[in-house]
Amino acid sequence: MDELEKLIADYKPSQTATELVKQTKIVLLAGISGAGKDSIKQELLKQTDFCDIVSHTTRAPRNNNIISEIPDVDYHFIDQPTALGMIKEQQYIEVKIIHDEAIYGTSVSELKKVHDANKIAITDIDVQGVDEYESISKDVVAIFILPPNYDVWYQRIQNRYASINEFDTEWPRRRTSAIKELGRALEVPYYHFVINNDLEGAVKIVDSIAHESSDYYKDDEARQVARLLLLALVDIEC
C-alpha cells in the first residue's frame, strides 16, 4: 500500500467537518452508473430548497452522451498533488479511490456553502461515500437509484460511449462496479430504493423522501428489482 492509499484508508474527517454533517440536511443519491442519479439530481436542483455539493476528482472530464462535463459544475477537476494536500489538511468530509485509479471526495467548504444557505444538500455519490457519511451521522438520507431492469440499464450504459469499441473496453469494469454497489446497498439497512423508469415519477419520490414525507412509499418492489439486477449481472459472461 503506497502513501496515498494509506492516507485514504486511514482518513478521518475533522471535528469541524463532523459537526457540519450533523447540522446539515443531506440527501445522498447512490446507484449504479446509468441509473439516472444525475438526471434526478438536476431536476431537484430546479427547486429552490436544494443545493448541489460539487465533488472533487482527479480524473479527467468525460463525455456523457457526447456532452462534455463542465469543470466546477459537474466536478471540481484537480490533480493528484492537490488531492493529496487536501487529504493531509483534512479538507474532505469523505474521500476514496474509485475504479482503482481516480480520487473522489466531498470537501468541507462545499458542504459549508449549502449549510450557510440553509438548503438541502444533495449529491450523487458511490456506496463507499455513503458509508462514510453514515459513519458520521445517521440522519443523512441515502437513496439508491435503480434502472427498471437489466436490458434498459445495459442500453443506457452503451449510450454513454462514442463507439462500441470504447464501450467493450469499459464494460467489464462497469459490470464489476455495479455488482459491488448493488451488493453493498442490499446488505445495509439505510437505503431507500427507487426505480427510475419514469424520470418525473422518480423525482417526485426522491423529493418526498428528502422532505421526510415518504411514509406512504414502500420500496419492496424496488428492492426486488435490485436483487434481480444483481443476479443478472453475476450470471452473465463479461
C-alpha positions in Angstrom: 0.0 0.0 0.0 1.5 3.3 -1.1 1.3 6.6 0.8 -1.8 7.8 -0.9 -3.7 4.6 -0.4 -2.8 4.5 3.3 -3.8 8.1 3.8 -7.2 7.4 2.2 -7.7 4.2 4.1 -6.9 5.9 7.4 -8.7 9.1 6.6 -10.9 10.7 9.3 -12.8 14.0 8.9 -12.0 16.8 11.3 -14.3 17.6 14.2 -15.5 20.7 12.3 -16.4 18.5 9.3 -18.2 16.0 11.6 -20.3 18.7 13.2 -21.1 20.3 9.8 -22.5 17.0 8.5 -24.7 16.6 11.6 -26.0 20.1 11.3 -26.9 19.9 7.5 -29.8 18.2 5.8 -28.0 15.9 3.3 -29.5 13.7 0.6 -27.1 11.2 -1.0 -28.1 9.7 -4.4 -26.3 6.4 -5.0 -26.8 3.8 -7.7 -25.1 2.0 -10.5 -23.7 4.1 -13.4 -26.5 4.8 -15.9 -29.3 4.5 -13.3 -30.1 8.2 -13.6 -28.7 9.7 -10.4 -27.6 12.9 -12.1 -30.8 13.4 -14.1 -32.8 13.2 -10.9 -30.4 15.5 -9.1 -30.6 18.1 -11.9 -34.4 18.1 -11.7 -34.4 18.6 -7.9 -31.9 21.4 -8.2 -34.5 23.3 -10.2 -36.3 23.7 -6.8 -35.2 26.4 -4.5 -34.7 24.3 -1.4 -32.0 22.0 -2.9 -28.3 22.9 -3.5 -25.6 20.7 -5.1 -22.5 19.5 -3.4 -19.9 19.6 -6.2 -17.4 16.8 -5.6 -13.6 16.9 -6.3 -12.0 14.3 -8.5 -8.6 13.7 -10.1 -10.0 12.1 -13.2 -10.3 14.0 -16.5 -13.6 15.4 -17.7 -15.7 12.9 -19.6 -18.2 13.0 -22.4 -21.6 11.6 -21.4 -23.9 11.1 -24.3 -21.4 13.2 -26.3 -21.8 16.1 -23.9 -18.6 17.2 -22.1 -18.6 17.6 -18.3 -18.1 21.2 -17.1 -15.4 22.0 -14.6 -16.7 23.3 -11.3 -20.2 22.4 -12.3 -20.1 18.6 -12.7 -16.9 18.2 -10.7 -14.0 20.2 -9.4 -11.3 18.6 -11.5 -8.0 18.7 -9.6 -4.6 17.0 -9.9 -3.3 14.3 -7.6 -0.9 16.6 -5.6 -3.8 18.9 -4.9 -5.9 16.0 -3.7 -3.1 14.7 -1.6 -2.7 18.1 0.1 -6.5 18.3 0.8 -6.3 14.9 2.5 -3.3 15.9 4.7 -5.1 19.1 5.7 -8.4 17.3 6.4 -10.3 19.4 3.8 -12.5 16.5 2.9 -15.6 15.1 4.6 -15.1 11.8 2.8 -12.6 10.7 0.2 -11.9 7.4 -1.7 -10.3 5.9 -4.8 -12.8 4.7 -7.4 -12.0 2.0 -10.1 -8.5 1.8 -8.6 -7.5 5.0 -10.4 -9.2 8.3 -9.5 -9.6 10.1 -6.2 -13.1 11.4 -5.4 -14.2 13.4 -2.4 -16.5 15.9 -0.8 -14.9 19.0 0.5 -15.8 20.7 3.8 -16.0 24.0 2.0 -18.6 22.7 -0.5 -20.9 21.5 2.3 -20.5 24.6 4.3 -21.8 26.7 1.4 -25.0 24.7 1.4 -25.3 24.7 5.2 -24.9 28.5 5.3 -27.6 28.9 2.6 -30.0 26.8 4.8 -30.6 24.4 1.9 -30.9 20.7 1.5 -27.5 19.4 0.3 -27.8 16.9 -2.5 -25.1 14.9 -4.4 -24.7 11.8 -6.4 -22.1 9.5 -4.7 -20.9 5.9 -4.6 -21.7 3.5 -1.9 -18.3 4.0 -0.3 -19.0 7.6 0.2 -22.5 6.9 1.6 -20.9 4.5 4.2 -18.5 7.3 5.2 -21.4 9.8 5.7 -23.4 7.2 7.6 -20.5 6.6 9.9 -20.6 10.4 10.8 -24.3 10.9 11.1 -27.3 8.5 10.9 -29.5 11.5 9.8 -28.2 11.6 6.3 -30.8 10.4 3.7 -29.4 7.7 1.5 -31.3 6.8 -1.7 -30.3 4.1 -4.2 -31.5 4.8 -7.7 -32.2 1.7 -10.0 -32.9 1.2 -13.7 -36.1 -0.7 -14.3 -34.3 -3.8 -15.5 -31.0 -5.1 -16.9 -31.8 -4.6 -20.6 -32.7 -0.9 -20.1 -29.6 -0.4 -18.0 -27.3 -2.1 -20.5 -28.6 0.2 -23.3 -28.1 3.3 -21.1 -24.5 2.4 -20.4 -23.8 1.8 -24.1 -25.2 5.2 -25.0 -22.6 6.8 -22.8 -19.8 5.9 -25.1 -18.9 7.3 -28.5 -18.1 3.8 -30.0 -18.9 0.2 -29.3 -15.1 -0.5 -29.0 -14.9 2.1 -26.2 -17.9 0.5 -24.5 -16.5 -3.0 -24.8 -13.2 -1.9 -23.2 -15.0 -0.3 -20.2 -17.8 -2.8 -19.8 -16.0 -5.4 -17.6 -15.1 -2.6 -15.1 -18.6 -1.2 -15.2 -20.1 -4.6 -14.6 -17.8 -5.3 -11.6 -18.5 -1.9 -10.1 -22.3 -2.4 -10.5 -22.1 -5.8 -8.7 -20.2 -4.3 -5.8 -22.5 -1.3 -5.5 -25.7 -3.4 -5.6 -24.4 -6.0 -3.2 -23.4 -3.3 -0.7 -26.6 -1.4 -0.9 -28.7 -4.6 -0.3 -26.7 -5.6 2.7 -27.1 -2.4 4.8 -30.3 -1.1 6.3 -30.3 2.6 5.5 -31.1 2.9 1.8 -34.4 3.9 0.2 -34.5 2.1 -3.2 -36.2 4.0 -6.0 -36.8 2.7 -9.6 -36.0 5.3 -12.3 -38.4 4.1 -15.0 -40.2 7.4 -15.4 -38.0 10.4 -14.5 -40.8 12.6 -13.4 -42.2 9.9 -11.1 -38.7 9.1 -9.7 -38.1 12.8 -8.9 -41.3 13.1 -7.0 -40.5 10.0 -4.9 -37.0 11.2 -4.1 -38.3 14.7 -3.3 -40.8 13.2 -0.9 -38.2 11.1 0.8 -35.9 14.1 1.1 -38.6 16.1 2.8 -39.4 13.2 5.2 -42.9 12.8 3.9 -42.4 9.3 2.4 -44.4 7.2 4.9 -46.6 6.0 2.1 -43.7 4.9 0.0 -42.7 1.2 0.3 -39.6 0.0 -1.6 -40.3 -3.7 -1.6 -40.7 -3.8 -5.4 -37.6 -1.7 -5.9 -35.6 -4.0 -3.7 -36.7 -7.0 -5.7 -35.6 -5.2 -8.9 -32.2 -4.6 -7.2 -31.9 -8.3 -6.4 -32.9 -9.4 -9.9 -30.5 -6.9 -11.4 -27.6 -8.2 -9.2 -28.4 -11.8 -10.2 -28.4 -10.9 -13.9 -25.0 -9.2 -13.6 -23.5 -12.1 -11.7 -24.8 -14.7 -14.1 -23.8 -13.1 -17.4 -20.4 -13.5 -19.0 -18.2 -10.5 -19.3 
